[in-house]
Amino acid sequence: MVILIAGASHTGKTLLAQRMLEKYHYPYLSIDHLKMGLIRSGNTLLTPDDDDALTEYLWPIVREMIKTAVENRQNLIVEGCYIPFDWQKDFDDEYLPSLRFICLVMTDGYIDTHFEQIAGHASEIEDRMDDSDCSAASLKESNRKLIMGYQNAGEQVVLIDSDYDSVIARLLD
């Protein structure tokens, strides 16, 4: 089984991946780690701010890693912001039964009610070097974009609208 965890910034993708790693003992691939390795090594001129270009650059690499894991009947957790809305088109029918897709998104109401808590947990698993551009408005905008994009592509999203911990616990069952 390969578990793909997508979602907007600050929704807890990395936290969920970490909890799944601890529960299932599946290896975990952070697309952000791959991104930073390629940027820091000079293998790309892209920067951490080039989100759309990074998706186009990283997804073909990640996609083929996923296919390799499926072909070898290996478990893997893949987490990050760089999973395109139409990701399923890149996999033949033989792969899809081995893939589980989870997209974490927060509602506007949840962000309004819990913004300070969300910001306070920003570095719970990984250190965010600079989070100064995080605002309730920017979180709402990015979450709305992902909700619309993934739903328009036919994907289900996991809406976080009240109790965050119960949503994460349900995903671990």
Secondary structure, DSSP 8 states (H G I E B T S, - for coil): -EEEEEE-TTSSHHHHHHHHHHHH---EEEHHHHHHHHHHTTS----TT-HHHHHHHHHHHHHHHHHHHHHTT--EEEE-S---TTGGGGS-TTTGGGEEEEEEEE-HHHHHHHHHHHHHTTTSSS--S--TT--HHHHHHHHHHHHHHHHHTT---EEESS-HHHHHHHHH-
